[in-house]
Each structure stands twice: as structure tokens, then as C-alpha cells.
């Protein structure tokens, strides 16, 4: 399945939500040396490891 394309607002929302999860102790989905939750979330996003989808209007 091809990766869904996100606009900058969707990406910011996804990264923010995932960083919050990581800060509250959610398991990290990739191997990383990062300790800041936002940086962990960004690496997971870049690795296409996040299980988030975005529901849009009539698509």
C-alpha cells in the first residue's frame, strides 16, 4: 500500500500526538538514540512506522 501524503498541518498533528504518547511511556516503534519525544516521533514518521491515518472529507 502506498504511503499516504500528509500536508503540513496533518504532519504536525500526527507528530504532536505521537510525541505525547511517547512522553507518557508508550513503547518506541524503532531503534533510536533520541531521548526527546518529538525527535523520536519525527524519526518514527520518517521511517513510516506510525500507525496513524487521516480521514479527510469526501475521498
C-alpha positions, -999 to 999 in steps of 0.1 A, spaced: 0 0 0 15 34 -9 22 59 19 -5 85 24 7 120 17 1 145 45 0 182 44 20 202 70 -9 206 94 -17 168 94 20 161 99 22 185 128 -9 169 144 5 134 139 39 142 153 24 161 183 1 132 191 28 106 189 53 127 209 26 130 237 22 92 236 60 87 239 63 112 267 36 92 287 56 60 283 43 44 250 68 20 235 91 34 208 85 17 175 120 20 161 156 18 172 168 53 180 193 72 202 169 101 206 155 109 240 133 139 232 97 126 224 93 150 195 125 138 179 115 102 185 82 109 168 99 126 139 122 96 133 92 72 135 74 93 110 104 93 86 107 55 90 70 52 81 65 33 114 35 52 127 1 35 126 -18 68 121 -43 75 93 -60 108 84 -97 108 75 -104 136 50 -136 149 35 -152 131 5 -123 110 -7 
